[in-house]
Amino acid sequence: MSKVVVVTSGKGGVGKTTSSAAIGTGLALSGFKTVIIDFDIGLRNLDLIMGCERRVVYDFVNVIKGESNLNQSLIKDKRVDNLYVLPASQTRDKDALTKEGVQTVLDNLREMEFDFIICDSPAGIETGAIMALYFADEAIITTNPEVSSVRDSDRILGMLSSKSLRAEQGLEPVREHLLLTRYDPSRVNRGDMLSVEDVEEILAIPLLGVIPESQAVLKASNSGEPVILDDESDAGKAYRDAVDRLLGKEVDFRFLTEEKKGLLSRLFGA
Amino acid sequence: MQTSPDIEFKGTGFTLTVIKLGSNSLDALQNILMDKIAKAPHFFNCAPVVVDVSQADDELDFAQLKEVIEGQDFVPVGVTACRNQQQKDSARSAGLAVMTAGALQSESRPANPPTPAPQSANSATKVVHGHVRSGQQVYADSGDLVIVGSVSNGAEVIADGDIHIYGALRGRAIAGAKGIKQAKIFCQDLQAELVSIAGTYLLNEQMVESLARASVIHIEQDKLVISPLA
């Protein structure tokens, strides 16, 4: 039984695509057959983060319009087994997505026995974002510890509970998870940044993970390697924890407190 | 000290229809009652009524009043709002009970002359389980609104009656949307962007001293008053 998971936020630039790539890769690493779909038609990014931009022949919109079949359009990851990417179209706009078209693609992916279908949502609350969340079974709400991001996440949570297929048909509601990204404990201590508790109180949904602000994320994006493959980095480890929690394991939260810096590292800024 | 197990004596409240007389004219009363019966023959069948005589003169004939009401198949239980002892005595001698309305009602009645039945405001309470998220709007049409959860920043809850929020109120709450000034807003944690009752409103910056507390908001002399709950 395939699980459709949307990674969404409302606000742009909070780390949806980074998180989709990391969590999708993590699920595949755990042995689950996973596909990540880029719903950001017109602003194709996922293929860059996944490092497969030079292998894109057909895209999501081609499949919807019947110009290619799924097998031609899915890009198999070279590093991780069981991992596929369905890239967005760069030359179209969001109106190319229709509910019927998306449904057909998802049905075909279910027939191909994917365990997880990760939908990387575009920012905003218009057609693209609605299409990405419409068929979701679970939702990962990506949020920065900052008031405007939290408010936009709240808006998206409202849309999940009113505009999704599950809401429309009165089925069991979409399972919601909070993923807090770019978290910086030292700035929280200084009062510049909302704390985990602040965000949890406002959004009132279960916490899936807290990804610390990390140099490794930018480096990973630019090199086309999902950051979860970087075992050394805090961000990579935090994403692994989040994937384990998504799979139902109980994992303690890490990187929530400021690291005590030694004298040497303080002098040399390690 | 003898108690019979078959007979109990205890006080209970009942909902009774009150007929407020505008004058001494019993003919007018008869016409109105006939009109009511014609409109809803089953609804008023043998309905118990209480007559409010505050606007009637001292010469009101209570025996005849009783006859007129009984003639239209209503059951006169008693009279209320007698202005003096003379009225009370004549009512008693006509076999009608002299009743006193509850404190709240006698206070609010004179303040608002013939308003549409206040009961209708409570007839349809809308209950929302879960949070009202940013961008969502909930409206309880002609009734009260109960939110079992929080109301987020950028969300709006509106009711023609009262609003009860069992959680934090961070968005906007608008009670008495159709102008009922008696409407109130209750919440467990007041952090609202705006609260409004019957068009009178307060902004967040005007309620700084009351924030982050369980509160009830109501109108007092055309101003919104925030008081702590409990």
Boltz contact constraints between the chains, C-beta under 6 A:
constraints:
  - contact:
      token1: [A, 151]
      token2: [B, 134]
      max_distance: 6.0
  - contact:
      token1: [A, 151]
      token2: [B, 153]
      max_distance: 6.0
  - contact:
      token1: [A, 151]
      token2: [B, 154]
      max_distance: 6.0
  - contact:
      token1: [A, 154]
      token2: [B, 133]
      max_distance: 6.0
  - contact:
      token1: [A, 154]
      token2: [B, 134]
      max_distance: 6.0
  - contact:
      token1: [A, 154]
      token2: [B, 152]
      max_distance: 6.0
  - contact:
      token1: [A, 155]
      token2: [B, 134]
      max_distance: 6.0
  - contact:
      token1: [A, 155]
      token2: [B, 135]
      max_distance: 6.0
  - contact:
      token1: [A, 157]
      token2: [B, 133]
      max_distance: 6.0
  - contact:
      token1: [A, 158]
      token2: [B, 133]
      max_distance: 6.0
  - contact:
      token1: [A, 158]
      token2: [B, 135]
      max_distance: 6.0
  - contact:
      token1: [A, 158]
      token2: [B, 136]
      max_distance: 6.0
  - contact:
      token1: [A, 204]
      token2: [B, 131]
      max_distance: 6.0
